[in-house]
Amino acid sequence: MIDLKDLEYAELAAFVADIGEAKFRTKQIFSWLLKGVTDFSEMTDISKELRAKLEEKAYVSTLKIRKKLVSKLDKTTKYLFELEDGNCIESVVMYYNHGITICISSQVGCQMGCKFCASTIGGKVRDLKSSEILNQVIFAEKDLGERIGNIVIMGIGEPLDNFDNIVKFLHNVNDPNGLNIGYRHISLSTCGIVPKIYELAKLNLPITLSVSLHAPNDEIRDKLMPINKKYRIAELIKACKDYIKTTKRRISFEYSLIDGINNSLENADELSRLVSGMLCHINLIPVNKIEERDFESGSKNAIHAFCNRLAENGINATVRRELGSDINASCGQLRKKDIKERQKTNY
């Protein structure tokens, strides 16, 4: 059986032709899929005969809301979505002056092993299909009754470790026949899989690339991010420069501030030298607390001193605003809690 949401528009057109239907049916079916229908019977402007034909050869993938938390502070909404195989992923909807943004997952779990991230605890279970990535946007919109205009692929998982499905998702979510979310309203975050950064650059999609840097040198990054032992910082920066040159797009470097590890003024100076002259922005993130680690972000004064030092060195930097603090909105925590609860129930 074919998951129709896992097809790009051209692939759906080929499927429609193969079952002997007129070309215009493609647009009708595609539009219904991205409206969040859960069954072919909801496609009311196509014939019963066509619906029966679709049910014979294909299905509509869905997901369900297992848990939903809404912040009383800023309306941030966190979803624990259950997939058709019982696995769970997280998505977070955030409200800004410029519109509504959703942060979505790309994998069930993650194998990258970054020490400060709850998503990696337990490792990677599997990649998400492009339809499962897309469904997070579709069903959040459907639940909220509001249009989501911006996407951040920064939830559970490493997007470039699921490259083909991410590219298919980008094509589908941008398609004018569907959700029509502009590439410039989409950000993709990677811990730094260097060959895939080059591959993404060749596609020349005008999305924003966010690179999880989190350290100004290899010694510190080795301790925080296992990926650094495969792709050193010099290789990563070279790939980032190529991405900027190819796409003419600014890169955002994510930098989680961890007290006593990477947040000294000397670290700020070293970071400044590393990215000097690049078309980039530093997004400073007070590190999220997780049970399994004793990392602290340091005082607000220390955070702002780090940011100010970057500014003094001519580097564009801001401190990320914390949203949903009353619902633990950082990625991986709700899924981890749900897994523990399920394990207790099973024993």
N, C-alpha and C positions, 0 to 999 in steps of 0.2 A: 504493500500500500504506500502511496506517495503522500508525503506531508506537503500540501500545496503551499504553505507559508515558507517552506524551505526552498522554494523556487524563485529565481529572479524573474522579472517581468517577461523577458525574452524566452526563458525556459517554460514559463506558464503558457505563453503563446504557442510554443511548440507542442505542449501537452494538449491544449485545446484543439489544435489542428489534428493531432493524432487520433483524438476521439471523434473526429468528424464534425466539429462545431465551427460556427462562423467566427471570424477573427475578433469581432466586436465583443464577443463574450469574455475575452481575456480581461478587458478593462472592468467589466461588471464584477467578475469573480475576484480580481485583485483588490478592487475597492472594498468589497464586502469583507475580505480576509483581514484587511487593515482597520476595519471598523470594530473588530473584536467579536465577530460571530463565532459561536461555538459548535454550530451544526449547519449543514447545508440547507436545512428547512428554513433557516432565517434569511436566506437569499431570495427575497420575495419577488424580485423582478426577472427571475429566470424560470423557465418552465419546469414542471414536475419531472418531465422526461430527462432533462439535463441534470437536475438534482439527483435523480436515481442513478444516472450514468456516473456522476461524480462520486457518489457513495460506494459504487462498485469498485472504483479504481483508486480512490484517494480518501484522505481524511483531513480534518481541520485540527491542528495542534492547539492545545490550550494549556493554561496553568491555573492554579487556584491560590487564593490568599489563605495561607495557613495562620499567619499572625499579622496584625497591623498596629503600629504604634504611632500616635500623633503627638508631637510636642506641644505643650501648653505655652511654650515660650515664643515660638516663631513659626508654627504650623508645619515644620519639617515632618514628613510622613515616611515611616520606614516599613517596608513590606518584607515579610518572609514568604516567598512564593514557593509552592510545592509543584514540582514537575511531574510529568506523567509517570515516571518510574519511581516516584516517592522521594527522590532527592530534593533538597531545598537550596535555594539561592536567595540573595538579598538585593533589594533595590531601595534607593532613598530619593524621595522627591523633596526639592528645596525651593523655597519661594524667595525671589529676588525682585528688586525694582524693575529690572529689565525683562522679567518673565519667569516662567517655571522651568526648572532644570531637574532632570532625573539622572541619578548615578546608577549605572547598571553593571551587572556581573557578566563575565565572559566564560567562566568555567565553574564546575562544581568543585570547590576547593582550589588549591594552588600548590604547585611543586617548587616554587621559587625560594621559599624558606627565609624570607626577610624577617629579621629578628623582632622587629617592632610591629608586625602585622598579624592580627588574629586570623586572617583568612588562610594562612599557610599551615596553621596547626591542624594536624591530621592529614596533610598532603592533598594531592589532587585525586579526585575520583574520576572525572572525565571532562571532556570539552563540551560546551553547549553547542547545539546546532544553531544555525543562523535564525531559525524560527523561534527558538527558545530565548535568544537574545532580543529579538524583535518583540516577542510577546510581553516582555517586561514593560516596554513603552506602551504597547497597546492596552494592556489590562490595567496599568496604573491610570492612564487617561480615562478609561471606561469607568473605573471605580471613583475617580475624583470628579468626573464630569467637566473637566477643564482641559484645554489644549496644552500640551507640553511642547515648548519651543526649543529647548536646549538639551543636549545629551552629553554626559561625561561617562566614558567607558573606563571606570576606575574602581569598580566594586570588586567582588571576589574573582580571583583569577588573573592571569597575565594575558592580555589581549593578543599580543604578538606570538604567543605560544599556541594560539588558536586562529592563525592568520587567515586561512581560506574562509572560515565561517564568519569572521569579523568583516572581511571585505564584502562578502555577499550581503551581510546585514547592512553595511553602509550604503550599498547600492539600493537596497530595498527601502530603507527608511528615508532616503533622499528622493526616491522616485516620485515625480509629480502626480502619478496616478494613485499614490497612497498617502502616507503621512506628510510627504513633501517637506521634511526638515532639512534645511540647508546645511551643506558640509561645513560652512563657517560657524555653524552653531553646534558643532560636534568636536569634543576633545577626546583624545585617546591617550591613556597613560601606560607607559611601559617601564619595567625595571632595567631595560637595556639589552635586549637581544639584538646585537649589532647587525647580523646579516639581514634580519627582518626590517630594520630601520632603513637600510638601503633599498630593500624590496618595496617598502611602503612609499619611499620617496619617488621611485620610478612610476608609481601609479598617479602621482601628482594630484592627489585629492586635496582640496583646500581646507582640510581639517586642521585642528591645532594638536600638535604633538607635545605631550607632557612626559618628561623623563624623570623618573624617580632617582635622584642623584644621592642625596642624604649624607654626603661626605665630600670633603675637598681633596682627599688623597686616597691612594690604594690601601694604605695601612688601616685606616678607619673603616673604609667601605668593605674590606675583606671581613671585618668583624660583624658587620650589619647585614650584608647582602652576599650570599653565596655566588650569585651570578657574576660578581666582580672577579672571581678567581678564573672565570672563563674568558670574560671580556674586560680588560683593564680600562681604567678611566680614560687613558689616552686614546684607546680605540673607540670608546663610546663618544668622546668629544669630537673625534674625527668624523664619525658617522653623523653626528648632530650637525656639524658644519656642512656636510654634504647635503643633508636634508634641507637646511636653510637655503643653500645655494640653488638646489633643484626646484624647491617649491615656492621660494620667496616668502615663506611663512615663518613667523617668530616661534621659537621653542620656549616652553615653560619648563623650568627645572624645579621639581618638587624637592624640598629640603626639610625633613622632620628634625626639629631641634630637640636634642637629647642632652640633658644636663650632664656635664662632666665628660662627654664623649665627643661631641661635634659642635658645641655652641660657644666656644671661646672667641674673643676678638681676633686672635691669631688665625683661627679657622675661617673667620669671615674674610680676612685679608687673603688667605690662600684660595678661598672660593672665588674671590674677586679676580685674582690673577688667572684662575682656570678658565673663566668664561669671558674675560675681557675681550672686547671687540666683536662679540657675537650678538646677533639679533635675538635677544633672549630676555626672559623675565624670571626672577627667582620667587617662587611661592613658598614662603616660610610657614611651616606647620608645627604648632606645639604638639609633641608626640602624644598619641592616644594611650591611655592606660589600659593594659590587659593583665589578667590575673597571672599569666605564666611569666611575665617579665616585670622587672622592678625599674623600668625606665621612667624618668621624670622629665618634663619639658623645661624646668627651671622657672625662675621668677619672670613676671611680666617685664620688669626692668631689664633683665638679661636678654629677653627676646627682642625688645625694642632697641637695645644697645647693639645687638647683632645686625638688625635691620638698618639702623642708622649708619653703622660702619660700612655696610654695602653701598648705601647711598653716597656716603662720603667718597667712596672709591669709584663712583660713577656707574654703579650697577643698579638697574631697575629692580626693586624688590618690594614685596608687600607681605604682611602677616595675614594668613587665611582666617577669615571670620569663622568662629565656631558656631555650628548650627545643630539643633537637636540634642543638646548636651543632657537634657533630662530623659532621653530615650536611648542613650548609647548609640548614636547614629553612625558612628564609624563602622566601616565594613568588617564583616566576619563575626561580630560579637553575638548577634541574635541567632545566627545559624549555629554557632558553637554551643550556645545555651540550649537550643532545641535538640541538638544531638545528645547532649548530656541528659536531658529530660527523657528522651526516648530510651536511652540505655538503662536508666533507672526503672522505667516501666517494664522493660523486657526481662529484667533480672528478678 
